[in-house]
Amino acid sequence: MPQLALFDLDLTLIPFDSDQAWGRFMVEHGLVDAAEFDRLDAAFSAGYAAGTLDIHAHLCAMLAPLARHSRERLAVLHARFMDDVVLPAIAPAALDLVRHHRARGDLCCVVTATNAFITRPIAHAFGIDALIACELETVDGHPDSRYTGRPAGVPSYREGKIVRTDAWLASRGLAWSDFERSWFYSDSHNDVPLLEKVTDAVATNPDERLRALATARGWQIVELFETV
């Protein structure tokens, strides 16, 4: 019977934060003010590290620039972002981990607090079609319409990752009880709620707080790359 394999993305499967990297990419291309981005990034990074991040404020700030451009323009920019930033940084060990689960026939899904615009192509680069990410509001509710710059639905952050994963499984006619084993790979102490939900919690390139907790609880710890 297939099992369930869930993967965080930033600093777990890829060696950087894709939200930050996309912001810097937009700064480099003159689409976002550098000083304003640095100010917001510093504040939000501190909140994330402390576990006090206001996810709604973060999403509104990071999504606002997307509303200034057409979906076609954003697609061109993101393709360049993938070529220049993401694909060269993907570590073989991270690809091998995902391939291992896919080869077993496990149901695989990326579960990330970063927005779906940034992360869907990255998940696809790992061969994973299923993505749970923070969703984006569009002007008329159509998935292909221009973005408003605001988030939509329940953010997949902290306990929200469980809420969203429950809903995703239910949409497939599944429940946690259908899986004998379930894995979640994450680097962050913010993901402890979902790590505690699965049968196999794997601290992956973990931050200091998660490493200490994983050591205390006997969770597996793996290092896929050196973070940048």
Buried (B, 14 or more C-beta within 10 A) or exposed (E): EEBBBBBBBBBBBBBBBBBBBBBBBBBEEEBBEEEEBEEBBEBBBEBBBEEEBEBEEBBEBBBBBBBEBEBEEBEEBBEEBBEEBBEEBBBEEBBEBBEEBBEEEBBBBBBBBBBBBBBBBBBEBBEBEEBBBBBBBBEEEEEEEBBBBBBBEBBBBBBBBBBBBBEBBEEEEBEBEBBEEBBBBBBBBBBBBBBEBBEBBBBBBBBEBBBEBBEEEEBEBEEBBEBE
